[in-house]
Amino acid sequence: MTQRKKIDARGAFCPGPLMELIAALKLIEIGDEIEVLSSDKGTAADVPEWVAKVGHEMVEVIDLGDHWSIIVRKAK
Amino acid sequence: MPSTPLFILVCSESHEKIQMAAMTASVAAVSERPVCVFISMGAIYSFKAGLSDDERYKGSRFAAVLQEKGAPDALELFAMGRQLGEMSMYVCSMALDILGWDESDLKENLFDGTLGLTKYLSDAEEGQLITF
């Protein structure tokens, strides 16, 4: 069963949320997911770009008004 | 296809430039691009061991905003790039000599050693070189 861990990186500036995501991905199993909450607009665009570059899976990016929920599945 | 290695030469004492170098280096390293950083000239002062944040960085108006807003610390970004990606960091042997410093004067666990400019430039022929 897929596990999902949440990281609240609201208030952190680029590239802080991305770095927190990457550090967390190192600690979970393949198939599990990380949800990052970020108020940094650039992160909402940067994370999907990073995920495509390194070969994980983008689950979704949800605009929640004052922040974004970005969900990534570990694929390797 | 393997990414082209990125060589980042940091000479400026300016906080903004050191911050941008740290952001570039760390993001490239975690994006599976090999990175090699070379610290020289005035930039070396920001890497001295035992400084407070106020003492560590010198800059203009934007540097003040970086600190006021709590932007990620540049040296911590370099450290994260090393920890999470393929990144090496060297300090210029000439800059150390001129200051009368050795590696023990620098923030620990950040550098892979000292290097001369000639060797660094030779290595950089295989990749892309950016200076800050």
N, CA and C atoms of all chains as a GROMACS GRO file, in nm:
protein
  624
    1MET      N    1   0.084  -0.119   0.000
    1MET     CA    2   0.000   0.000   0.000
    1MET      C    3   0.089   0.125   0.000
    2THR      N    4   0.052   0.220  -0.086
    2THR     CA    5   0.132   0.342  -0.099
    2THR      C    6   0.126   0.427   0.028
    3GLN      N    7   0.244   0.467   0.073
    3GLN     CA    8   0.253   0.557   0.188
    3GLN      C    9   0.276   0.699   0.136
    4ARG      N   10   0.221   0.797   0.201
    4ARG     CA   11   0.244   0.936   0.161
    4ARG      C   12   0.290   1.017   0.282
    5LYS      N   13   0.403   1.085   0.264
    5LYS     CA   14   0.456   1.171   0.371
    5LYS      C   15   0.436   1.317   0.330
    6LYS      N   16   0.397   1.400   0.424
    6LYS     CA   17   0.373   1.541   0.393
    6LYS      C   18   0.486   1.629   0.450
    7ILE      N   19   0.531   1.724   0.367
    7ILE     CA   20   0.631   1.822   0.411
    7ILE      C   21   0.568   1.960   0.400
    8ASP      N   22   0.566   2.032   0.508
    8ASP     CA   23   0.512   2.168   0.505
    8ASP      C   24   0.629   2.265   0.488
    9ALA      N   25   0.650   2.309   0.364
    9ALA     CA   26   0.760   2.401   0.334
    9ALA      C   27   0.708   2.541   0.305
   10ARG      N   28   0.586   2.569   0.351
   10ARG     CA   29   0.532   2.703   0.330
   10ARG      C   30   0.619   2.806   0.401
   11GLY      N   31   0.647   2.915   0.332
   11GLY     CA   32   0.733   3.019   0.388
   11GLY      C   33   0.879   3.003   0.350
   12ALA      N   34   0.915   2.887   0.296
   12ALA     CA   35   1.055   2.865   0.254
   12ALA      C   36   1.073   2.913   0.110
   13PHE      N   37   1.186   2.973   0.082
   13PHE     CA   38   1.215   3.026  -0.051
   13PHE      C   39   1.296   2.926  -0.133
   14CYS      N   40   1.287   2.943  -0.265
   14CYS     CA   41   1.362   2.861  -0.360
   14CYS      C   42   1.511   2.862  -0.327
   15PRO      N   43   1.580   2.748  -0.332
   15PRO     CA   44   1.532   2.615  -0.366
   15PRO      C   45   1.502   2.529  -0.243
   16GLY      N   46   1.465   2.594  -0.131
   16GLY     CA   47   1.443   2.519  -0.008
   16GLY      C   48   1.341   2.405  -0.019
   17PRO      N   49   1.217   2.434  -0.073
   17PRO     CA   50   1.119   2.324  -0.083
   17PRO      C   51   1.167   2.208  -0.169
   18LEU      N   52   1.236   2.239  -0.279
   18LEU     CA   53   1.288   2.131  -0.366
   18LEU      C   54   1.389   2.046  -0.290
   19MET      N   55   1.477   2.114  -0.216
   19MET     CA   56   1.579   2.040  -0.141
   19MET      C   57   1.515   1.952  -0.032
   20GLU      N   58   1.412   2.004   0.032
   20GLU     CA   59   1.343   1.923   0.134
   20GLU      C   60   1.278   1.801   0.070
   21LEU      N   61   1.219   1.821  -0.048
   21LEU     CA   62   1.158   1.709  -0.121
   21LEU      C   63   1.263   1.602  -0.154
   22ILE      N   64   1.376   1.645  -0.206
   22ILE     CA   65   1.478   1.550  -0.250
   22ILE      C   66   1.535   1.473  -0.130
   23ALA      N   67   1.557   1.544  -0.020
   23ALA     CA   68   1.607   1.476   0.100
   23ALA      C   69   1.506   1.372   0.149
   24ALA      N   70   1.376   1.406   0.142
   24ALA     CA   71   1.273   1.313   0.188
   24ALA      C   72   1.260   1.193   0.095
   25LEU      N   73   1.276   1.216  -0.036
   25LEU     CA   74   1.265   1.105  -0.131
   25LEU      C   75   1.372   0.999  -0.107
   26LYS      N   76   1.487   1.043  -0.057
   26LYS     CA   77   1.597   0.947  -0.031
   26LYS      C   78   1.556   0.848   0.078
   27LEU      N   79   1.461   0.886   0.162
   27LEU     CA   80   1.430   0.807   0.281
   27LEU      C   81   1.306   0.718   0.265
   28ILE      N   82   1.236   0.727   0.151
   28ILE     CA   83   1.114   0.647   0.137
   28ILE      C   84   1.136   0.535   0.035
   29GLU      N   85   1.038   0.443   0.029
   29GLU     CA   86   1.047   0.330  -0.062
   29GLU      C   87   0.995   0.368  -0.200
   30ILE      N   88   1.041   0.296  -0.302
   30ILE     CA   89   0.989   0.315  -0.438
   30ILE      C   90   0.838   0.289  -0.437
   31GLY      N   91   0.765   0.378  -0.501
   31GLY     CA   92   0.618   0.367  -0.504
   31GLY      C   93   0.550   0.455  -0.400
   32ASP      N   94   0.622   0.492  -0.296
   32ASP     CA   95   0.566   0.582  -0.196
   32ASP      C   96   0.572   0.728  -0.244
   33GLU      N   97   0.500   0.814  -0.176
   33GLU     CA   98   0.484   0.952  -0.225
   33GLU      C   99   0.520   1.056  -0.119
   34ILE      N  100   0.560   1.171  -0.170
   34ILE     CA  101   0.582   1.289  -0.086
   34ILE      C  102   0.488   1.399  -0.132
   35GLU      N  103   0.419   1.461  -0.038
   35GLU     CA  104   0.340   1.580  -0.068
   35GLU      C  105   0.411   1.700  -0.007
   36VAL      N  106   0.445   1.797  -0.091
   36VAL     CA  107   0.511   1.919  -0.044
   36VAL      C  108   0.411   2.033  -0.049
   37LEU      N  109   0.394   2.102   0.062
   37LEU     CA  110   0.315   2.225   0.063
   37LEU      C  111   0.413   2.340   0.050
   38SER      N  112   0.392   2.424  -0.052
   38SER     CA  113   0.485   2.534  -0.076
   38SER      C  114   0.410   2.661  -0.113
   39SER      N  115   0.454   2.772  -0.056
   39SER     CA  116   0.397   2.902  -0.093
   39SER      C  117   0.487   2.973  -0.195
   40ASP      N  118   0.592   2.907  -0.239
   40ASP     CA  119   0.684   2.964  -0.336
   40ASP      C  120   0.637   2.930  -0.478
   41LYS      N  121   0.600   3.033  -0.553
   41LYS     CA  122   0.542   3.011  -0.686
   41LYS      C  123   0.638   2.933  -0.777
   42GLY      N  124   0.765   2.965  -0.769
   42GLY     CA  125   0.862   2.897  -0.856
   42GLY      C  126   0.869   2.748  -0.831
   43THR      N  127   0.848   2.709  -0.705
   43THR     CA  128   0.857   2.567  -0.673
   43THR      C  129   0.750   2.486  -0.744
   44ALA      N  130   0.631   2.544  -0.761
   44ALA     CA  131   0.522   2.472  -0.828
   44ALA      C  132   0.558   2.438  -0.972
   45ALA      N  133   0.642   2.520  -1.033
   45ALA     CA  134   0.686   2.492  -1.169
   45ALA      C  135   0.817   2.412  -1.171
   46ASP      N  136   0.903   2.438  -1.072
   46ASP     CA  137   1.035   2.374  -1.071
   46ASP      C  138   1.028   2.226  -1.037
   47VAL      N  139   0.941   2.189  -0.945
   47VAL     CA  140   0.937   2.047  -0.904
   47VAL      C  141   0.899   1.955  -1.020
   48PRO      N  142   0.791   1.987  -1.098
   48PRO     CA  143   0.762   1.900  -1.213
   48PRO      C  144   0.878   1.891  -1.312
   49GLU      N  145   0.949   2.003  -1.329
   49GLU     CA  146   1.065   2.002  -1.419
   49GLU      C  147   1.173   1.908  -1.366
   50TRP      N  148   1.199   1.917  -1.236
   50TRP     CA  149   1.301   1.831  -1.174
   50TRP      C  150   1.260   1.684  -1.180
   51VAL      N  151   1.133   1.657  -1.154
   51VAL     CA  152   1.082   1.519  -1.155
   51VAL      C  153   1.100   1.458  -1.294
   52ALA      N  154   1.068   1.536  -1.398
   52ALA     CA  155   1.083   1.486  -1.535
   52ALA      C  156   1.230   1.461  -1.568
   53LYS      N  157   1.317   1.547  -1.516
   53LYS     CA  158   1.461   1.534  -1.547
   53LYS      C  159   1.520   1.409  -1.484
   54VAL      N  160   1.484   1.381  -1.361
   54VAL     CA  161   1.553   1.272  -1.291
   54VAL      C  162   1.475   1.141  -1.293
   55GLY      N  163   1.350   1.141  -1.341
   55GLY     CA  164   1.281   1.014  -1.362
   55GLY      C  165   1.193   0.964  -1.249
   56HIS      N  166   1.142   1.055  -1.166
   56HIS     CA  167   1.038   1.014  -1.072
   56HIS      C  168   0.902   1.039  -1.140
   57GLU      N  169   0.792   1.025  -1.065
   57GLU     CA  170   0.659   1.044  -1.124
   57GLU      C  171   0.588   1.161  -1.057
   58MET      N  172   0.535   1.251  -1.141
   58MET     CA  173   0.457   1.363  -1.090
   58MET      C  174   0.314   1.316  -1.071
   59VAL      N  175   0.262   1.324  -0.953
   59VAL     CA  176   0.124   1.281  -0.929
   59VAL      C  177   0.030   1.398  -0.960
   60GLU      N  178   0.047   1.509  -0.892
   60GLU     CA  179  -0.031   1.628  -0.926
   60GLU      C  180   0.021   1.752  -0.854
   61VAL      N  181  -0.016   1.866  -0.910
   61VAL     CA  182   0.010   1.997  -0.848
   61VAL      C  183  -0.125   2.065  -0.831
   62ILE      N  184  -0.160   2.097  -0.708
   62ILE     CA  185  -0.291   2.157  -0.680
   62ILE      C  186  -0.271   2.300  -0.628
   63ASP      N  187  -0.334   2.395  -0.694
   63ASP     CA  188  -0.329   2.534  -0.651
   63ASP      C  189  -0.433   2.555  -0.540
   64LEU      N  190  -0.388   2.583  -0.422
   64LEU     CA  191  -0.478   2.598  -0.307
   64LEU      C  192  -0.494   2.745  -0.267
   65GLY      N  193  -0.466   2.834  -0.362
   65GLY     CA  194  -0.486   2.976  -0.336
   65GLY      C  195  -0.360   3.043  -0.284
   66ASP      N  196  -0.333   3.027  -0.156
   66ASP     CA  197  -0.213   3.092  -0.101
   66ASP      C  198  -0.093   2.998  -0.097
   67HIS      N  199  -0.111   2.875  -0.141
   67HIS     CA  200   0.002   2.781  -0.153
   67HIS      C  201  -0.034   2.668  -0.248
   68TRP      N  202   0.064   2.583  -0.275
   68TRP     CA  203   0.045   2.470  -0.366
   68TRP      C  204   0.069   2.340  -0.291
   69SER      N  205  -0.005   2.237  -0.334
   69SER     CA  206   0.023   2.100  -0.289
   69SER      C  207   0.085   2.028  -0.408
   70ILE      N  208   0.206   1.977  -0.389
   70ILE     CA  209   0.281   1.913  -0.498
   70ILE      C  210   0.312   1.770  -0.455
   71ILE      N  211   0.259   1.674  -0.531
   71ILE     CA  212   0.272   1.533  -0.491
   71ILE      C  213   0.359   1.458  -0.592
   72VAL      N  214   0.462   1.393  -0.538
   72VAL     CA  215   0.561   1.322  -0.622
   72VAL      C  216   0.570   1.177  -0.575
   73ARG      N  217   0.573   1.084  -0.672
   73ARG     CA  218   0.590   0.942  -0.640
   73ARG      C  219   0.734   0.900  -0.672
   74LYS      N  220   0.797   0.833  -0.578
   74LYS     CA  221   0.934   0.785  -0.599
   74LYS      C  222   0.932   0.669  -0.697
   75ALA      N  223   1.009   0.680  -0.806
   75ALA     CA  224   1.002   0.579  -0.912
   75ALA      C  225   1.132   0.500  -0.929
   76LYS      N  226   1.234   0.535  -0.853
   76LYS     CA  227   1.362   0.463  -0.873
   76LYS      C  228   1.445   0.469  -0.746
   77MET      N  229   2.145   1.008  -2.160
   77MET     CA  230   2.271   1.074  -2.192
   77MET      C  231   2.322   1.150  -2.070
   78PRO      N  232   2.449   1.132  -2.030
   78PRO     CA  233   2.499   1.203  -1.912
   78PRO      C  234   2.500   1.354  -1.932
   79SER      N  235   2.472   1.428  -1.824
   79SER     CA  236   2.471   1.574  -1.833
   79SER      C  237   2.615   1.627  -1.840
   80THR      N  238   2.631   1.741  -1.904
   80THR     CA  239   2.761   1.808  -1.910
   80THR      C  240   2.798   1.858  -1.771
   81PRO      N  241   2.917   1.826  -1.720
   81PRO     CA  242   2.956   1.876  -1.587
   81PRO      C  243   2.956   2.029  -1.583
   82LEU      N  244   2.921   2.080  -1.467
   82LEU     CA  245   2.915   2.225  -1.447
   82LEU      C  246   3.027   2.265  -1.351
   83PHE      N  247   3.107   2.362  -1.393
   83PHE     CA  248   3.216   2.414  -1.311
   83PHE      C  249   3.181   2.556  -1.268
   84ILE      N  250   3.177   2.578  -1.138
   84ILE     CA  251   3.133   2.707  -1.084
   84ILE      C  252   3.248   2.771  -1.008
   85LEU      N  253   3.295   2.883  -1.062
   85LEU     CA  254   3.409   2.954  -1.003
   85LEU      C  255   3.355   3.076  -0.928
   86VAL      N  256   3.377   3.081  -0.798
   86VAL     CA  257   3.320   3.189  -0.716
   86VAL      C  258   3.434   3.276  -0.663
   87CYS      N  259   3.435   3.403  -0.705
   87CYS     CA  260   3.541   3.496  -0.664
   87CYS      C  261   3.488   3.612  -0.582
   88SER      N  262   3.360   3.642  -0.597
   88SER     CA  263   3.305   3.764  -0.538
   88SER      C  264   3.274   3.747  -0.390
   89GLU      N  265   3.292   3.856  -0.318
   89GLU     CA  266   3.257   3.859  -0.176
   89GLU      C  267   3.108   3.892  -0.158
   90SER      N  268   3.042   3.928  -0.267
   90SER     CA  269   2.902   3.971  -0.261
   90SER      C  270   2.809   3.856  -0.222
   91HIS      N  271   2.725   3.882  -0.124
   91HIS     CA  272   2.630   3.779  -0.079
   91HIS      C  273   2.542   3.731  -0.193
   92GLU      N  274   2.493   3.827  -0.274
   92GLU     CA  275   2.404   3.789  -0.384
   92GLU      C  276   2.472   3.689  -0.478
   93LYS      N  277   2.598   3.713  -0.509
   93LYS     CA  278   2.668   3.624  -0.603
   93LYS      C  279   2.695   3.488  -0.538
   94ILE      N  280   2.732   3.489  -0.412
   94ILE     CA  281   2.757   3.361  -0.344
   94ILE      C  282   2.626   3.284  -0.331
   95GLN      N  283   2.515   3.355  -0.304
   95GLN     CA  284   2.385   3.291  -0.295
   95GLN      C  285   2.345   3.229  -0.430
   96MET      N  286   2.365   3.303  -0.537
   96MET     CA  287   2.327   3.250  -0.670
   96MET      C  288   2.416   3.133  -0.709
   97ALA      N  289   2.544   3.141  -0.672
   97ALA     CA  290   2.634   3.028  -0.699
   97ALA      C  291   2.588   2.904  -0.622
   98ALA      N  292   2.548   2.924  -0.497
   98ALA     CA  293   2.505   2.810  -0.414
   98ALA      C  294   2.375   2.751  -0.468
   99MET      N  295   2.282   2.837  -0.510
   99MET     CA  296   2.156   2.787  -0.567
   99MET      C  297   2.183   2.710  -0.696
  100THR      N  298   2.266   2.766  -0.782
  100THR     CA  299   2.297   2.701  -0.909
  100THR      C  300   2.366   2.566  -0.887
  101ALA      N  301   2.465   2.567  -0.798
  101ALA     CA  302   2.541   2.444  -0.772
  101ALA      C  303   2.453   2.335  -0.712
  102SER      N  304   2.372   2.371  -0.612
  102SER     CA  305   2.294   2.269  -0.543
  102SER      C  306   2.183   2.214  -0.632
  103VAL      N  307   2.114   2.301  -0.706
  103VAL     CA  308   2.006   2.252  -0.793
  103VAL      C  309   2.063   2.167  -0.907
  104ALA      N  310   2.174   2.209  -0.964
  104ALA     CA  311   2.235   2.127  -1.070
  104ALA      C  312   2.278   1.991  -1.016
  105ALA      N  313   2.338   1.991  -0.898
  105ALA     CA  314   2.387   1.864  -0.841
  105ALA      C  315   2.273   1.767  -0.814
  106VAL      N  316   2.162   1.816  -0.761
  106VAL     CA  317   2.050   1.726  -0.731
  106VAL      C  318   1.972   1.691  -0.857
  107SER      N  319   2.003   1.758  -0.968
  107SER     CA  320   1.940   1.725  -1.096
  107SER      C  321   2.030   1.632  -1.178
  108GLU      N  322   2.115   1.562  -1.108
  108GLU     CA  323   2.203   1.460  -1.167
  108GLU      C  324   2.302   1.519  -1.266
  109ARG      N  325   2.346   1.643  -1.238
  109ARG     CA  326   2.451   1.704  -1.318
  109ARG      C  327   2.575   1.718  -1.231
  110PRO      N  328   2.687   1.659  -1.268
  110PRO     CA  329   2.807   1.673  -1.185
  110PRO      C  330   2.850   1.820  -1.174
  111VAL      N  331   2.886   1.861  -1.053
  111VAL     CA  332   2.922   2.001  -1.027
  111VAL      C  333   3.056   2.005  -0.953
  112CYS      N  334   3.141   2.098  -0.995
  112CYS     CA  335   3.267   2.120  -0.924
  112CYS      C  336   3.280   2.270  -0.897
  113VAL      N  337   3.288   2.306  -0.769
  113VAL     CA  338   3.292   2.447  -0.728
  113VAL      C  339   3.435   2.482  -0.685
  114PHE      N  340   3.477   2.603  -0.724
  114PHE     CA  341   3.611   2.652  -0.690
  114PHE      C  342   3.595   2.788  -0.623
  115ILE      N  343   3.639   2.799  -0.498
  115ILE     CA  344   3.624   2.923  -0.422
  115ILE      C  345   3.758   2.996  -0.417
  116SER      N  346   3.758   3.124  -0.459
  116SER     CA  347   3.882   3.200  -0.460
  116SER      C  348   3.855   3.347  -0.426
  117MET      N  349   3.962   3.424  -0.425
  117MET     CA  350   3.958   3.569  -0.401
  117MET      C  351   3.868   3.605  -0.282
  118GLY      N  352   3.792   3.714  -0.294
  118GLY     CA  353   3.715   3.763  -0.179
  118GLY      C  354   3.606   3.669  -0.131
  119ALA      N  355   3.564   3.577  -0.218
  119ALA     CA  356   3.458   3.483  -0.177
  119ALA      C  357   3.501   3.399  -0.057
  120ILE      N  358   3.631   3.381  -0.043
  120ILE     CA  359   3.681   3.292   0.062
  120ILE      C  360   3.643   3.341   0.202
  121TYR      N  361   3.629   3.474   0.217
  121TYR     CA  362   3.594   3.526   0.351
  121TYR      C  363   3.461   3.470   0.403
  122SER      N  364   3.368   3.445   0.311
  122SER     CA  365   3.236   3.394   0.353
  122SER      C  366   3.242   3.248   0.396
  123PHE      N  367   3.354   3.183   0.372
  123PHE     CA  368   3.366   3.041   0.406
  123PHE      C  369   3.452   3.019   0.530
  124LYS      N  370   3.486   3.129   0.598
  124LYS     CA  371   3.569   3.118   0.718
  124LYS      C  372   3.491   3.047   0.830
  125ALA      N  373   3.560   2.966   0.904
  125ALA     CA  374   3.496   2.894   1.015
  125ALA      C  375   3.461   2.992   1.127
  126GLY      N  376   3.353   2.961   1.197
  126GLY     CA  377   3.322   3.031   1.321
  126GLY      C  378   3.257   3.167   1.310
  127LEU      N  379   3.206   3.203   1.192
  127LEU     CA  380   3.141   3.334   1.177
  127LEU      C  381   2.991   3.325   1.203
  128SER      N  382   2.934   3.435   1.252
  128SER     CA  383   2.788   3.443   1.261
  128SER      C  384   2.736   3.481   1.123
  129ASP      N  385   2.603   3.467   1.101
  129ASP     CA  386   2.545   3.503   0.971
  129ASP      C  387   2.573   3.649   0.937
  130ASP      N  388   2.566   3.736   1.036
  130ASP     CA  389   2.590   3.878   1.011
  130ASP      C  390   2.733   3.905   0.967
  131GLU      N  391   2.825   3.828   1.023
  131GLU     CA  392   2.966   3.848   0.986
  131GLU      C  393   2.999   3.780   0.853
  132ARG      N  394   2.925   3.676   0.818
  132ARG     CA  395   2.963   3.590   0.705
  132ARG      C  396   2.941   3.656   0.570
  133TYR      N  397   2.830   3.729   0.556
  133TYR     CA  398   2.793   3.777   0.422
  133TYR      C  399   2.796   3.929   0.413
  134LYS      N  400   2.852   3.978   0.302
  134LYS     CA  401   2.855   4.121   0.273
  134LYS      C  402   2.781   4.143   0.142
  135GLY      N  403   2.696   4.244   0.137
  135GLY     CA  404   2.625   4.265   0.012
  135GLY      C  405   2.554   4.398   0.008
  136SER      N  406   2.474   4.414  -0.096
  136SER     CA  407   2.402   4.539  -0.117
  136SER      C  408   2.259   4.525  -0.067
  137ARG      N  409   2.169   4.603  -0.126
  137ARG     CA  410   2.030   4.606  -0.077
  137ARG      C  411   1.966   4.469  -0.082
  138PHE      N  412   1.990   4.395  -0.191
  138PHE     CA  413   1.924   4.266  -0.205
  138PHE      C  414   1.974   4.166  -0.102
  139ALA      N  415   2.101   4.178  -0.066
  139ALA     CA  416   2.156   4.089   0.036
  139ALA      C  417   2.084   4.109   0.169
  140ALA      N  418   2.053   4.235   0.198
  140ALA     CA  419   1.980   4.263   0.322
  140ALA      C  420   1.843   4.198   0.321
  141VAL      N  421   1.777   4.199   0.205
  141VAL     CA  422   1.645   4.136   0.194
  141VAL      C  423   1.657   3.984   0.207
  142LEU      N  424   1.761   3.928   0.148
  142LEU     CA  425   1.782   3.782   0.160
  142LEU      C  426   1.786   3.740   0.306
  143GLN      N  427   1.859   3.818   0.384
  143GLN     CA  428   1.872   3.781   0.526
  143GLN      C  429   1.745   3.812   0.605
  144GLU      N  430   1.684   3.923   0.572
  144GLU     CA  431   1.561   3.962   0.642
  144GLU      C  432   1.450   3.861   0.619
  145LYS      N  433   1.438   3.811   0.496
  145LYS     CA  434   1.329   3.718   0.461
  145LYS      C  435   1.362   3.573   0.494
  146GLY      N  436   1.486   3.547   0.533
  146GLY     CA  437   1.522   3.410   0.568
  146GLY      C  438   1.540   3.318   0.449
  147ALA      N  439   1.602   3.368   0.343
  147ALA     CA  440   1.633   3.282   0.227
  147ALA      C  441   1.727   3.171   0.273
  148PRO      N  442   1.725   3.056   0.205
  148PRO     CA  443   1.814   2.946   0.245
  148PRO      C  444   1.959   2.994   0.252
  149ASP      N  445   2.029   2.952   0.356
  149ASP     CA  446   2.168   2.993   0.375
  149ASP      C  447   2.256   2.935   0.264
  150ALA      N  448   2.341   3.020   0.206
  150ALA     CA  449   2.423   2.977   0.092
  150ALA      C  450   2.513   2.859   0.127
  151LEU      N  451   2.579   2.864   0.242
  151LEU     CA  452   2.670   2.754   0.277
  151LEU      C  453   2.594   2.625   0.304
  152GLU      N  454   2.472   2.639   0.357
  152GLU     CA  455   2.390   2.518   0.376
  152GLU      C  456   2.346   2.461   0.243
  153LEU      N  457   2.320   2.548   0.144
  153LEU     CA  458   2.285   2.498   0.011
  153LEU      C  459   2.401   2.423  -0.052
  154PHE      N  460   2.522   2.477  -0.038
  154PHE     CA  461   2.638   2.404  -0.089
  154PHE      C  462   2.648   2.267  -0.020
  155ALA      N  463   2.628   2.265   0.110
  155ALA     CA  464   2.638   2.139   0.185
  155ALA      C  465   2.531   2.040   0.139
  156MET      N  466   2.409   2.090   0.113
  156MET     CA  467   2.303   2.001   0.066
  156MET      C  468   2.333   1.947  -0.072
  157GLY      N  469   2.389   2.031  -0.157
  157GLY     CA  470   2.427   1.985  -0.290
  157GLY      C  471   2.528   1.872  -0.283
  158ARG      N  472   2.622   1.884  -0.190
  158ARG     CA  473   2.724   1.779  -0.171
  158ARG      C  474   2.660   1.652  -0.117
  159GLN      N  475   2.566   1.670  -0.026
  159GLN     CA  476   2.504   1.555   0.040
  159GLN      C  477   2.408   1.479  -0.052
  160LEU      N  478   2.334   1.554  -0.132
  160LEU     CA  479   2.225   1.493  -0.209
  160LEU      C  480   2.260   1.470  -0.356
  161GLY      N  481   2.369   1.528  -0.403
  161GLY     CA  482   2.404   1.515  -0.544
  161GLY      C  483   2.552   1.487  -0.563
  162GLU      N  484   2.595   1.494  -0.690
  162GLU     CA  485   2.736   1.471  -0.721
  162GLU      C  486   2.806   1.606  -0.731
  163MET      N  487   2.864   1.648  -0.620
  163MET     CA  488   2.922   1.782  -0.616
  163MET      C  489   3.050   1.782  -0.534
  164SER      N  490   3.152   1.844  -0.590
  164SER     CA  491   3.278   1.860  -0.516
  164SER      C  492   3.307   2.009  -0.502
  165MET      N  493   3.382   2.042  -0.396
  165MET     CA  494   3.416   2.183  -0.372
  165MET      C  495   3.563   2.194  -0.336
  166TYR      N  496   3.630   2.289  -0.399
  166TYR     CA  497   3.772   2.311  -0.371
  166TYR      C  498   3.796   2.458  -0.339
  167VAL      N  499   3.898   2.480  -0.259
  167VAL     CA  500   3.938   2.617  -0.229
  167VAL      C  501   4.070   2.644  -0.300
  168CYS      N  502   4.084   2.766  -0.348
  168CYS     CA  503   4.202   2.808  -0.424
  168CYS      C  504   4.325   2.811  -0.333
  169SER      N  505   4.429   2.741  -0.372
  169SER     CA  506   4.550   2.735  -0.290
  169SER      C  507   4.618   2.871  -0.280
  170MET      N  508   4.611   2.949  -0.388
  170MET     CA  509   4.671   3.083  -0.385
  170MET      C  510   4.600   3.173  -0.284
  171ALA      N  511   4.466   3.168  -0.283
  171ALA     CA  512   4.390   3.253  -0.190
  171ALA      C  513   4.424   3.218  -0.045
  172LEU      N  514   4.438   3.089  -0.018
  172LEU     CA  515   4.478   3.048   0.118
  172LEU      C  516   4.616   3.100   0.152
  173ASP      N  517   4.708   3.087   0.056
  173ASP     CA  518   4.847   3.131   0.080
  173ASP      C  519   4.853   3.280   0.110
  174ILE      N  520   4.781   3.358   0.031
  174ILE     CA  521   4.786   3.505   0.046
  174ILE      C  522   4.734   3.547   0.183
  175LEU      N  523   4.630   3.479   0.229
  175LEU     CA  524   4.572   3.513   0.360
  175LEU      C  525   4.647   3.450   0.476
  176GLY      N  526   4.735   3.357   0.445
  176GLY     CA  527   4.804   3.285   0.552
  176GLY      C  528   4.712   3.188   0.624
  177TRP      N  529   4.610   3.141   0.552
  177TRP     CA  530   4.514   3.046   0.608
  177TRP      C  531   4.551   2.904   0.562
  178ASP      N  532   4.493   2.806   0.631
  178ASP     CA  533   4.492   2.671   0.577
  178ASP      C  534   4.349   2.618   0.585
  179GLU      N  535   4.330   2.494   0.547
  179GLU     CA  536   4.192   2.441   0.540
  179GLU      C  537   4.121   2.443   0.675
  180SER      N  538   4.200   2.442   0.783
  180SER     CA  539   4.136   2.442   0.915
  180SER      C  540   4.070   2.576   0.948
  181ASP      N  541   4.103   2.680   0.869
  181ASP     CA  542   4.039   2.810   0.888
  181ASP      C  543   3.902   2.818   0.821
  182LEU      N  544   3.868   2.716   0.743
  182LEU     CA  545   3.742   2.719   0.668
  182LEU      C  546   3.635   2.635   0.735
  183LYS      N  547   3.511   2.666   0.702
  183LYS     CA  548   3.398   2.590   0.757
  183LYS      C  549   3.418   2.442   0.727
  184GLU      N  550   3.401   2.360   0.829
  184GLU     CA  551   3.435   2.219   0.813
  184GLU      C  552   3.329   2.143   0.733
  185ASN      N  553   3.374   2.034   0.676
  185ASN     CA  554   3.288   1.940   0.600
  185ASN      C  555   3.228   2.001   0.473
  186LEU      N  556   3.293   2.103   0.421
  186LEU     CA  557   3.240   2.166   0.300
  186LEU      C  558   3.333   2.147   0.180
  187PHE      N  559   3.460   2.132   0.208
  187PHE     CA  560   3.558   2.127   0.100
  187PHE      C  561   3.620   1.988   0.085
  188ASP      N  562   3.653   1.958  -0.042
  188ASP     CA  563   3.722   1.832  -0.072
  188ASP      C  564   3.873   1.851  -0.069
  189GLY      N  565   3.919   1.976  -0.061
  189GLY     CA  566   4.062   2.002  -0.055
  189GLY      C  567   4.098   2.132  -0.123
  190THR      N  568   4.227   2.153  -0.143
  190THR     CA  569   4.276   2.272  -0.212
  190THR      C  570   4.310   2.235  -0.356
  191LEU      N  571   4.308   2.337  -0.441
  191LEU     CA  572   4.334   2.312  -0.583
  191LEU      C  573   4.395   2.439  -0.642
  192GLY      N  574   4.480   2.422  -0.742
  192GLY     CA  575   4.533   2.536  -0.815
  192GLY      C  576   4.445   2.568  -0.934
  193LEU      N  577   4.452   2.691  -0.980
  193LEU     CA  578   4.367   2.734  -1.091
  193LEU      C  579   4.397   2.655  -1.219
  194THR      N  580   4.524   2.623  -1.240
  194THR     CA  581   4.560   2.552  -1.364
  194THR      C  582   4.491   2.418  -1.372
  195LYS      N  583   4.493   2.343  -1.263
  195LYS     CA  584   4.428   2.212  -1.260
  195LYS      C  585   4.276   2.228  -1.276
  196TYR      N  586   4.220   2.329  -1.209
  196TYR     CA  587   4.076   2.350  -1.217
  196TYR      C  588   4.035   2.381  -1.361
  197LEU      N  589   4.109   2.471  -1.425
  197LEU     CA  590   4.075   2.507  -1.563
  197LEU      C  591   4.092   2.388  -1.657
  198SER      N  592   4.192   2.307  -1.631
  198SER     CA  593   4.212   2.188  -1.712
  198SER      C  594   4.093   2.093  -1.699
  199ASP      N  595   4.049   2.072  -1.575
  199ASP     CA  596   3.932   1.986  -1.553
  199ASP      C  597   3.807   2.045  -1.618
  200ALA      N  598   3.798   2.180  -1.614
  200ALA     CA  599   3.676   2.248  -1.663
  200ALA      C  600   3.663   2.240  -1.815
  201GLU      N  601   3.768   2.198  -1.884
  201GLU     CA  602   3.759   2.186  -2.030
  201GLU      C  603   3.654   2.083  -2.071
  202GLU      N  604   3.623   1.991  -1.981
  202GLU     CA  605   3.526   1.887  -2.015
  202GLU      C  606   3.382   1.930  -1.988
  203GLY      N  607   3.362   2.051  -1.937
  203GLY     CA  608   3.226   2.093  -1.904
  203GLY      C  609   3.201   2.239  -1.932
  204GLN      N  610   3.102   2.293  -1.864
  204GLN     CA  611   3.063   2.433  -1.879
  204GLN      C  612   3.109   2.510  -1.756
  205LEU      N  613   3.174   2.625  -1.778
  205LEU     CA  614   3.227   2.705  -1.667
  205LEU      C  615   3.144   2.832  -1.648
  206ILE      N  616   3.101   2.854  -1.524
  206ILE     CA  617   3.028   2.976  -1.489
  206ILE      C  618   3.105   3.045  -1.378
  207THR      N  619   3.117   3.178  -1.386
  207THR     CA  620   3.186   3.252  -1.280
  207THR      C  621   3.089   3.344  -1.208
  208PHE      N  622   3.110   3.357  -1.077
  208PHE     CA  623   3.030   3.448  -0.994
  208PHE      C  624   3.125   3.540  -0.917
   0.00000   0.00000   0.00000
